[in-house]
Amino acid sequence: MATNKQVAAAFARGLTETAGHFRSTGDEVYSYGQKIAQRRPDGVVEVLSSACSPSQTTSGHMSLTYYAALALRVTVRVDEFTPAAGSEPEPEPPSFAPGPRESLDVDPAIWSV
């Protein structure tokens, strides 16, 4: 079975992977059925801010996904996704107060699987 870190790394590379309730389709990432990241057609990765997270576990999945994609320099953190052309907008996620953040240096080598 894959680890959460391997799911995040697979998504960053556009691959599918699953670890329990955390899964990558290659273009989207889900935590407990909630979409937490997507790859836009222009290649930019959007990852929901962990302020949108309903749980500590999902917040951890968001962070792993964000830093894995950040290592490839194609990521942004968003409060909501950019709707795909011709699609219905995503429902708004629940609002949660953000916690303190620390700046982390990302070494792309740690994300190799």
C-alpha positions as CSV (number, residue, x, y, z in Angstrom):
1,M,0.0,0.0,0.0
2,A,1.2,3.5,-0.9
3,T,2.0,6.2,1.7
4,N,0.4,9.6,1.8
5,K,3.7,11.1,0.6
6,Q,3.7,8.8,-2.4
7,V,0.1,9.8,-3.3
8,A,1.1,13.5,-3.2
9,A,4.3,12.8,-5.3
10,A,2.3,10.8,-7.8
11,F,-0.2,13.6,-8.3
12,A,2.7,16.1,-8.8
13,R,3.8,13.8,-11.6
14,G,0.3,13.4,-13.1
15,L,0.0,9.7,-11.9
16,T,-2.7,7.8,-10.1
17,E,-2.2,6.5,-6.5
18,T,-4.3,5.7,-3.5
19,A,-3.5,5.4,0.3
20,G,-6.6,4.8,2.3
21,H,-8.9,7.8,2.0
22,F,-6.3,9.9,0.1
23,R,-6.1,9.4,-3.7
24,S,-4.8,11.0,-6.8
25,T,-6.4,10.6,-10.2
26,G,-3.4,12.3,-11.9
27,D,-5.4,15.5,-12.5
28,E,-7.2,15.8,-9.1
29,V,-6.6,14.8,-5.5
30,Y,-9.2,13.8,-3.0
31,S,-9.1,13.4,0.8
32,Y,-12.1,11.6,2.2
33,G,-14.0,12.3,-1.0
34,Q,-13.4,16.1,-1.0
35,K,-11.4,17.4,-3.9
36,I,-8.4,19.3,-2.5
37,A,-6.3,19.9,-5.6
38,Q,-6.6,20.0,-9.4
39,R,-4.3,20.5,-12.4
40,R,-5.6,23.2,-14.7
41,P,-5.3,22.7,-18.5
42,D,-2.3,25.2,-18.5
43,G,-0.5,22.8,-16.1
44,V,-0.8,25.0,-13.0
45,V,-1.8,23.0,-9.9
46,E,-4.3,24.5,-7.6
47,V,-4.4,23.3,-4.0
48,L,-7.1,24.4,-1.6
49,S,-5.8,26.3,1.4
50,S,-5.8,24.2,4.5
51,A,-8.1,26.9,6.0
52,C,-10.7,25.2,3.9
53,S,-10.1,21.8,5.6
54,P,-12.8,20.1,7.6
55,S,-10.2,18.0,9.5
56,Q,-6.6,17.9,10.7
57,T,-6.1,14.8,8.5
58,T,-7.3,16.5,5.3
59,S,-5.2,19.6,6.2
60,G,-2.2,17.3,6.3
61,H,-3.1,15.8,2.9
62,M,-3.4,19.4,1.5
63,S,0.0,20.3,2.8
64,L,1.6,17.2,1.4
65,T,0.0,17.8,-2.0
66,Y,1.0,21.5,-2.0
67,Y,4.7,20.9,-1.2
68,A,5.0,18.0,-3.7
69,A,3.6,20.2,-6.4
70,L,5.6,23.2,-5.2
71,A,8.8,21.2,-5.7
72,L,7.9,21.1,-9.4
73,R,7.3,24.9,-9.4
74,V,3.8,24.6,-10.8
75,T,1.5,25.3,-7.8
76,V,-0.7,27.9,-6.2
77,R,-2.7,27.8,-3.0
78,V,-6.3,28.8,-3.5
79,D,-9.5,29.3,-1.5
80,E,-11.6,27.9,-4.4
81,F,-10.9,26.2,-7.7
82,T,-10.9,27.8,-11.1
83,P,-14.0,26.3,-12.8
84,A,-13.3,24.3,-16.0
85,A,-14.8,25.9,-19.1
86,G,-18.4,24.9,-19.6
87,S,-18.7,23.3,-16.1
88,E,-20.7,24.2,-13.1
89,P,-18.7,26.0,-10.3
90,E,-17.6,23.9,-7.4
91,P,-19.7,24.3,-4.2
92,E,-18.0,26.5,-1.6
93,P,-16.1,24.5,1.0
94,P,-16.8,25.2,4.7
95,S,-15.0,28.2,6.1
96,F,-12.5,27.5,8.9
97,A,-10.1,30.0,10.6
98,P,-6.6,29.6,9.4
99,G,-3.8,28.6,11.8
100,P,-0.3,30.0,12.0
101,R,2.0,29.0,9.1
102,E,5.7,28.5,9.0
103,S,7.8,29.0,5.9
104,L,9.4,25.8,4.7
105,D,12.2,25.3,2.3
106,V,11.4,22.5,-0.2
107,D,14.0,20.1,-1.4
108,P,12.5,18.5,-4.6
109,A,14.8,15.4,-3.9
110,I,12.6,14.4,-0.9
111,W,9.6,13.8,-3.2
112,S,11.2,11.2,-5.3
113,V,9.4,7.9,-5.0
